[in-house]
Amino acid sequence: QEGLVRMERHRGATVAELGLDGVHEIYSLRMAVERLAAECVCRCATDADFERISAVLQQFDKLPRPLTRSMVAGLDVAFHDAVFQAAHHERLYQAWLALRSQIFLYLVHKGALRSDFAHTWLKDHEDLLEVLMRRKRAPAVKIIEGHIEGSYQRVLEASRRASNRP
């Protein structure tokens, strides 16, 4: 259901490999749902919602060192999960759930995290939360677009590097 396993007749189940078309589909869909989530958060989020998002960020300092991609990717997904919950839009949250596992895999294995993630992840997400808490839709959408576009470009670059390897 999440697109991670392919079922083929007479061959059984295999792990799905996503090419650049798949990357584009996932990130274009992610961009659309994250924009809508940002707009909904600006309109509907409560103080308790912002506290839950902030609590995810507070977990960063509690992660064991040295940080790994997997640890930070898990926290990244938890942060975005809290944002989608704060949107108070059930069908939007369900759309996010359909993408969440694939996004996690891109963060861990496909280079979607910044190379300096151990030093930049927290600040990037604190900035995002700060803009959402101002409840101004245009700046919130702009920052989320930059956030997702950066991740998308890192995946594309990692894919280019991998295809140039002998």
BELHUMO-V592900 format. One record per residue. RES is the residue in one small letter. SS is DSSP state (helix for helix, strand for strand, loop for the rest). PHI is phi in whole degrees, 0 to 359 (none if undefined). NEAR is the number of other ideal C-beta (glycine too) atoms within 8 Angstrom. Layout:
# BELHUMO-V592900
res = (RES & RES)
ss = (SS & SS)
phi = (PHI & PHI)
near = (NEAR & NEAR)
This chain:
# BELHUMO-V592900
res = (q & e & g & l & v & r & m & e & r & h & r & g & a & t & v & a & e & l & g & l & d & g & v & h & e & i & y & s & l & r & m & a & v & e & r & l & a & a & e & c & v & c & r & c & a & t & d & a & d & f & e & r & i & s & a & v & l & q & q & f & d & k & l & p & r & p & l & t & r & s & m & v & a & g & l & d & v & a & f & h & d & a & v & f & q & a & a & h & h & e & r & l & y & q & a & w & l & a & l & r & s & q & i & f & l & y & l & v & h & k & g & a & l & r & s & d & f & a & h & t & w & l & k & d & h & e & d & l & l & e & v & l & m & r & r & k & r & a & p & a & v & k & i & i & e & g & h & i & e & g & s & y & q & r & v & l & e & a & s & r & r & a & s & n & r & p)
ss = (loop & loop & loop & loop & strand & strand & strand & strand & loop & loop & loop & strand & strand & strand & strand & loop & loop & loop & loop & helix & helix & helix & helix & helix & helix & helix & helix & helix & helix & helix & helix & helix & helix & helix & helix & helix & helix & helix & helix & helix & helix & helix & helix & helix & loop & loop & helix & helix & helix & helix & helix & helix & helix & helix & helix & helix & helix & helix & loop & helix & helix & helix & loop & loop & loop & loop & loop & loop & helix & helix & helix & helix & helix & helix & helix & helix & helix & helix & helix & helix & helix & helix & helix & helix & helix & helix & loop & loop & loop & helix & helix & helix & helix & helix & helix & helix & helix & helix & helix & helix & helix & helix & helix & helix & helix & helix & helix & helix & helix & loop & loop & loop & loop & loop & loop & loop & helix & helix & helix & helix & helix & helix & helix & helix & helix & helix & helix & helix & helix & helix & helix & helix & helix & helix & loop & loop & helix & helix & helix & helix & helix & helix & helix & helix & helix & helix & helix & helix & helix & helix & helix & helix & helix & helix & helix & helix & helix & helix & helix & helix & helix & helix & helix & loop & loop & loop)
phi = (none & 271 & 83 & 267 & 233 & 254 & 254 & 235 & 299 & 66 & 237 & 85 & 263 & 224 & 288 & 288 & 257 & 255 & 275 & 296 & 298 & 295 & 301 & 299 & 299 & 296 & 285 & 291 & 291 & 300 & 301 & 296 & 287 & 290 & 301 & 298 & 299 & 300 & 298 & 293 & 299 & 301 & 269 & 240 & 294 & 258 & 301 & 297 & 298 & 295 & 295 & 294 & 295 & 298 & 297 & 296 & 297 & 294 & 289 & 303 & 291 & 270 & 293 & 295 & 255 & 286 & 291 & 246 & 303 & 297 & 297 & 290 & 297 & 298 & 291 & 300 & 296 & 297 & 299 & 294 & 300 & 295 & 296 & 296 & 295 & 291 & 287 & 54 & 222 & 300 & 291 & 295 & 297 & 296 & 296 & 298 & 301 & 293 & 263 & 307 & 295 & 293 & 298 & 302 & 297 & 295 & 295 & 277 & 253 & 248 & 83 & 288 & 285 & 300 & 298 & 259 & 306 & 295 & 253 & 246 & 302 & 299 & 299 & 304 & 280 & 296 & 298 & 298 & 298 & 302 & 293 & 299 & 292 & 285 & 63 & 259 & 298 & 300 & 296 & 294 & 295 & 298 & 291 & 291 & 298 & 296 & 297 & 288 & 298 & 299 & 297 & 300 & 295 & 294 & 295 & 298 & 296 & 296 & 294 & 297 & 299 & 294 & 285 & 270 & 286 & 290)
near = (3 & 8 & 7 & 8 & 7 & 7 & 6 & 8 & 4 & 4 & 5 & 6 & 6 & 8 & 6 & 8 & 4 & 9 & 6 & 7 & 7 & 8 & 15 & 8 & 8 & 13 & 12 & 8 & 10 & 11 & 12 & 8 & 13 & 13 & 11 & 11 & 15 & 15 & 11 & 14 & 14 & 12 & 8 & 10 & 13 & 7 & 5 & 6 & 13 & 13 & 8 & 11 & 14 & 9 & 9 & 11 & 12 & 8 & 10 & 9 & 6 & 5 & 10 & 4 & 4 & 4 & 9 & 6 & 9 & 7 & 10 & 15 & 12 & 9 & 13 & 12 & 12 & 10 & 12 & 12 & 10 & 13 & 13 & 13 & 10 & 16 & 14 & 8 & 11 & 5 & 6 & 13 & 11 & 8 & 10 & 13 & 7 & 9 & 13 & 12 & 8 & 12 & 13 & 11 & 10 & 14 & 15 & 10 & 6 & 11 & 11 & 11 & 14 & 9 & 4 & 6 & 11 & 8 & 5 & 9 & 14 & 9 & 7 & 10 & 11 & 9 & 9 & 11 & 12 & 8 & 11 & 16 & 7 & 8 & 9 & 8 & 10 & 6 & 9 & 16 & 11 & 8 & 12 & 13 & 11 & 8 & 11 & 12 & 9 & 9 & 13 & 12 & 8 & 12 & 14 & 10 & 9 & 11 & 12 & 8 & 9 & 7 & 6 & 5 & 5 & 1)
